[in-house]
Amino acid sequence: MPTTTIRLPEELKARVAAVAEQAGVTSHNFILQAIAEKTQREELRSDFEDEAEKRYARIIATGETLSWKEMRGYLENYAAGDIAATKPSVKKLGRG
């Protein structure tokens, strides 16, 4: 595994050591986990934003969208076990 050096302020280094000890891991492993979690969170955020942009572009291109009020009602019914819940119909923007 390649080595990367990071410089931590003494106060942060002490905090990491204390929390790592409480978690039962080494400071090294704690830092690796923190970097992995932050990296995954940013990747997920980027994927979410990309998908949102694609969906927004599709709405603009087609003018088709769903009412949040209708969609939320459908999702709540479906989540409550009503698998026969009626899906809301697509509407053109401005006809809501």
C-alpha positions as CSV (number, residue, x, y, z in Angstrom):
1,M,0.0,0.0,0.0
2,P,1.5,3.4,-0.9
3,T,2.2,5.9,1.9
4,T,0.7,9.4,2.1
5,T,1.8,11.8,4.8
6,I,-0.7,14.2,6.4
7,R,0.1,16.8,8.9
8,L,-2.4,17.1,11.7
9,P,-2.6,19.9,14.3
10,E,-1.7,18.5,17.7
11,E,-5.2,19.2,19.1
12,L,-6.8,17.2,16.2
13,K,-4.2,14.4,16.5
14,A,-5.1,14.1,20.2
15,R,-8.8,14.1,19.5
16,V,-8.4,11.4,16.8
17,A,-6.3,9.3,19.2
18,A,-8.9,9.5,22.0
19,V,-11.8,8.7,19.7
20,A,-9.9,5.9,18.0
21,E,-9.1,4.4,21.4
22,Q,-12.8,4.6,22.5
23,A,-13.7,2.9,19.2
24,G,-11.1,0.2,19.8
25,V,-9.1,0.9,16.6
26,T,-5.8,2.5,15.9
27,S,-5.5,6.1,15.0
28,H,-4.3,4.9,11.6
29,N,-7.4,2.8,11.0
30,F,-9.7,5.5,12.3
31,I,-8.2,8.0,9.8
32,L,-8.5,5.5,7.0
33,Q,-12.2,4.9,7.9
34,A,-12.9,8.6,8.1
35,I,-11.3,9.2,4.7
36,A,-13.2,6.3,3.1
37,E,-16.5,7.5,4.6
38,K,-15.9,11.1,3.4
39,T,-14.9,9.9,-0.1
40,Q,-18.0,7.7,-0.3
41,R,-20.3,10.5,0.9
42,E,-18.9,12.9,-1.8
43,E,-19.2,10.2,-4.5
44,L,-22.8,9.6,-3.5
45,R,-23.5,13.4,-3.5
46,S,-22.0,13.8,-6.9
47,D,-24.0,10.8,-8.3
48,F,-27.2,12.3,-6.8
49,E,-26.5,15.7,-8.3
50,D,-25.8,14.1,-11.7
51,E,-29.1,12.2,-11.6
52,A,-31.0,15.3,-10.5
53,E,-29.5,17.3,-13.4
54,K,-30.5,14.5,-15.9
55,R,-34.1,14.4,-14.5
56,Y,-34.4,18.1,-14.6
57,A,-33.2,18.2,-18.2
58,R,-35.8,15.6,-19.0
59,I,-38.5,17.6,-17.4
60,I,-37.5,20.7,-19.3
61,A,-37.2,18.8,-22.6
62,T,-40.6,17.0,-22.3
63,G,-42.5,19.3,-20.0
64,E,-43.7,16.2,-18.2
65,T,-43.7,16.1,-14.4
66,L,-45.6,14.7,-11.4
67,S,-47.3,16.6,-8.7
68,W,-45.3,16.1,-5.4
69,K,-48.6,16.0,-3.5
70,E,-50.0,13.2,-5.6
71,M,-46.7,11.3,-5.7
72,R,-46.2,11.6,-1.9
73,G,-49.8,10.3,-1.3
74,Y,-49.0,7.4,-3.6
75,L,-45.7,6.6,-1.9
76,E,-47.3,6.8,1.5
77,N,-50.1,4.4,0.5
78,Y,-47.7,2.0,-1.2
79,A,-45.3,2.0,1.8
80,A,-48.3,1.3,4.1
81,G,-48.9,-1.9,2.1
82,D,-51.4,-0.8,-0.5
83,I,-49.7,-2.4,-3.5
84,A,-52.8,-1.5,-5.6
85,A,-52.3,2.2,-5.0
86,T,-53.0,4.2,-8.1
87,K,-49.9,5.8,-9.5
88,P,-50.2,9.6,-10.2
89,S,-50.5,10.6,-13.9
90,V,-47.8,12.6,-15.7
91,K,-48.8,16.2,-16.4
92,K,-47.4,18.9,-18.5
93,L,-45.8,21.8,-16.7
94,G,-48.2,24.6,-15.9
95,R,-51.2,22.3,-15.8
96,G,-50.9,21.2,-12.3
